[in-house]
Amino acid sequence: QFLLVFLFTFVQVMICVVWLYNAPPASYRNHDIDEIIFITCNEGSMMALGFLIGYTCLLAAICFFFAFKSRKLPENFPEAKF
């Protein structure tokens, strides 16, 4: 169990590291309106952000699936009832 959690967390951390190394978020000044300057955040790579959010949603869906499947386990599995 600990190995799987470590592995999936390591994959997510590596996605973050690659994203922040290749296209880090940065702020820039938006001068579209003459009298007002907006400081806007540029997220960097939208594909990396979408991939990271998609990976998080995939992990959440897998956890939900296994929690749903294990809700009717017999009482002789004490670690599953919590």
C-alpha positions in Angstrom: 0.0 0.0 0.0 2.8 2.4 0.9 4.6 1.6 -2.2 1.6 2.4 -4.4 0.9 5.7 -2.7 4.6 6.6 -3.0 4.7 5.7 -6.7 1.5 7.6 -7.6 2.7 10.6 -5.6 6.1 10.4 -7.2 4.5 10.5 -10.7 2.5 13.6 -9.7 5.5 15.3 -8.3 7.5 14.5 -11.4 4.8 16.0 -13.6 4.9 19.2 -11.5 8.7 19.4 -11.7 8.8 18.9 -15.4 6.0 21.5 -15.9 7.7 24.1 -13.6 11.1 23.5 -15.2 9.9 23.8 -18.8 7.2 26.5 -18.6 7.0 28.1 -15.1 4.1 30.4 -14.3 5.0 34.1 -14.4 3.2 37.4 -14.0 3.1 40.0 -16.7 1.6 43.5 -17.0 -1.5 43.7 -19.2 -1.7 47.2 -20.8 -5.0 46.6 -22.8 -6.7 49.6 -21.1 -4.8 52.8 -21.3 -5.2 54.1 -17.7 -5.3 50.7 -15.8 -2.5 48.2 -15.6 -3.5 44.6 -14.8 -1.0 42.2 -13.4 -2.0 38.9 -14.9 -0.7 35.4 -14.3 0.5 33.3 -17.2 0.1 29.6 -16.2 2.8 28.5 -18.5 1.9 25.3 -20.3 -1.9 24.7 -20.3 -1.3 21.2 -21.5 0.8 20.4 -18.5 -1.8 21.9 -16.2 -4.6 20.0 -17.8 -2.6 16.8 -17.6 -1.9 17.3 -13.9 -5.5 18.0 -13.2 -6.6 15.0 -15.3 -4.1 12.7 -13.4 -5.5 13.9 -10.1 -9.0 13.2 -11.3 -8.0 9.8 -12.4 -6.5 9.0 -9.0 -9.7 10.3 -7.3 -11.8 8.1 -9.6 -9.7 5.0 -8.9 -9.9 5.6 -5.1 -13.7 6.1 -5.4 -14.0 2.9 -7.4 -12.1 0.8 -4.8 -13.9 2.4 -1.9 -17.3 1.6 -3.6 -16.2 -2.0 -4.3 -15.0 -2.6 -0.7 -18.1 -1.2 1.1 -19.7 -4.7 1.3 -16.7 -6.7 2.5 -17.4 -9.2 5.3 -16.8 -8.3 8.9 -13.7 -10.5 9.1 -11.7 -7.8 7.2 -11.3 -5.2 10.1 -9.1 -2.8 8.1 -11.7 -2.4 5.4 -14.6 -1.3 7.7 -12.9 2.1 8.5 
